[in-house]
Amino acid sequence: MIGRGVCLLSGGIDSTTVLAIALRKGYECTAISFDYGQRHSRELLASAKVAEYFHIDRRVVRMNLNEITSSALTGQKDVETRPLDNIEASIPNTYVPSRNIIFLSIAASMAESIEAGHIFIGANAVDFSGYPDCRPAFYNAFENALNLGTVAGLERGFRIHVPLQYLTKGEIIKTGRSLKVPYELTTSCYLGGEKACGKCDSCLLRLKGFMEAGIPDPIPYETYPEFYKKFAGIN
């Protein structure tokens, strides 16, 4: 073991890959997931299965962000859909104000309590929907804040690890495949149906990533975009 870490685990591709990376490097990881009033519970079920697969402890923090914020992910609006080419044109209505600030603060509190000096998060600034809390400058500033504003930070130092920061989704999936990440257990769809919708930003970016990696996505979809149909030979 080279250190103790807390890994934010949503049950999606990115957070599951980051967990695999941290474990491969030798960190002793505890996963933390959030039941924050999101419009579906599928991601919580996925994160539980992922944690079980990797044989690690997982804590679930429950709060209701829809009491203080407004987002399509907390059910106050319909999830918008847009073409893949337009995903980075504007911040979508699935943005949850300050979500990563809140999640990282709670993860840091848990890390300090269990004497873990490392926090892992699956943020990405390449293939993403334009959220401001996915950018490198945010994580650098937040790490600095933790090291100034916590006892553990002052005494031992906190490190926020964002290993996927500069990777495309295809590169992330290739990395995960080399680590035997169980992508069949993960979920990404914002709607959380029995099958992924295949239309929301998250589904489009996921399918684009599998196409770029040259690997079929192992989860089922209600519908597929044309670019993926051509790749997978779907009529």
N, C-alpha and C positions, 0 to 999 in steps of 0.2 A: 504493500500500500504506500502510495506517495503522498497521500493527503485525503482528507475527508471533504466531500462536496455535497451540495444540494443541487439537484437538477430539476428545473421546471419541466413538467411533463404534461403536455396537452393530449397526447395520443395521436398526434399528427406525424407526418414524415420528418419534419425538421427536429422536433424535440426528441423523437425516438432515436434518430441518427446521432444526435448529440449525446444522449445517454450511452449509446453503444461506444462512441468515441471515448468518453470519460472512463468507462469501465475498462476498455482495452488499454488505456494509458495507465491503469492501476489505481484509480481513485476509488475510495469507498463511498458509494453514492446512496443518498436518500432522495427519493423523488417527491415532488410536491405538485399537486394538482389543485385546480380551483373550480369550485361549484359557485359561480358568481352571478347566477340568474340568467345564464345563456339560454337561448331559445330551445336547445335540445340537450339531452344527457348522453348522446352517443359518444362524445369525446371522452367523457368520464369513464364509460365502460371500456373504451379502447385503451385509455391510459392504465386502467386496472389490469387489463390483459397483458399489456407490454411490461408492466412492473413484475407481474407474475412470471412472464417468460424469462426475464433477466434475474429473477430471484432476489429482488431488492425490496426494501421497505418503502411504502408510499403513504404519504399523509395527504389528506384532503381538507382544504380550507373552505369553509362555507360562508358566503356573504351574498348580499343582494344588490349588485351595482345598479339594477334598473330602478332602484329607489332614488338614486342621485345622478344618474346619467341617462343619456338617450342614444340608442344605437340599434341598427338592424339586428345585431347579434344578441341584444337583450330584448328583442321582440317588439319594440315600439314602432318599427318601420318594416316594410317589406325589403328583403334582400334584393338589391338591384343587380341586374346582369348587364354585361357589356362585352364587346368583342375583345379578344386577347390583345389586339394592337392598341387598345385604348386603356388598358389596365393602369398604366402609370401616368395617365393624363391628369388625373385628379384623385384626391383621397376619397374612397368610397364611403357609403353610409354604414358599412360594417365596422368602421373605426369606432372603438370604445375609448372615449376620452380618458387618458392617463392610465390605461389598463396595465401596461408594462411597468410603469412607475409603482403602481399599487402592488403588483405581483412581486416585483423585485424587492420592495421594502419588506414584504411579509417573508419572502424567502431568506432575506438577510437576517431578519429577526430569528427565524428558525435556525439558520446556520450559526448565528452567534450562540444560541442556546445549546446546540449540540457540538460546539467547538469545531465547526467546519469553516475552513477559510476560503473555500472555493464555491462559486455559484456558476452553474452552467445553464445557458439559454440558447434556444435554437433560432435566434433572430437572423435575418438575412437581408442584405441591402442590394441584392442583384435581381432575383426573380421574386418580387413582392408587390403588394398593392399600393405602395407609396406611403405607408404609415410612418409618421415622423419618429416613432419610438423603435424603429428598426435600424436606425442609422448609427454608424460607428461613433460619431461625436456624442450621441446620447449615452452610450455605454461607457465611454471614457469619462464623461462627466459624472455619471452615477457611481462608478467605482471610486472616483475621487471623493464624492460626497460620503460614501460609506466609510472610507478611511479617515475622514475628518469627523464624522458624526456618530461613531459607535465605539464602544470600549474595545471590542475585538479588532476593529480597524486601527485604532491607535496603538494597541499593544502588539498585534500580530500581523495585521494587514489583510484586507479582503482582496480577492481577485475575481473579477467577472470574466468568464470564458465565453466567447462567442465564436466557436470554431468554424461555423458555416458562413460567417459574415460576407465573404467575398466569393462564394461559390454559386454557380448557377444551380437551378433545381436538378438538372441532369447530372451535374457533378456530385451533388449531395446524394442522389440515389445510387450512383456508381460507388461512392464511398460506403454507403450503407450496405450495399450488396456484398462488398468485400468483407464487411463485418458481420454478415449473416443477419441483418436487421429484418425482423418479421413484418414486412410492409403489408402483408395480408391482414394483420391485426390493427392496422392504423386507420384513421378516418381523417378526412379533410373538409368535407362538404359543409357549407354554412347552414344548410337546411336540416341536415341530420336525419334524413329519411332512411328507410330500410336499404335503399340503394342510393348512392351519391347522385346528385342532380345532373352533373355534367355541364352546368351552365354558369354557375357562380364563379367569381374570381379564383377562389381557392381550388375548385375542381379543374378549371382551365390551366392554372399554373401547375397543378399536380400532373395532369395528363401530358402537358408539354414537357415536363421533366422526364417522365417515363419514356416518351418518344425520343427525346434527346439522348437518353441513356441507352436506347435500343432495347428496352425491357418492357414487356406488357404489364400494365397495372393489374395487380391481382385482385382488386376489389371490384364489385359490380356497379354499374351505372344505369340510370334511367335512360339516358341518351348520351351520345358522344359527339363532340365537335368534328367538323369535316377534316381538320388536320390530323386528328387521331384516327379517324376511320381509314384514311389513306394509309397511315402507318401500320395499323393492325389488320388491314384487309377486311374491314367490317362493311357490309352492304347497307 
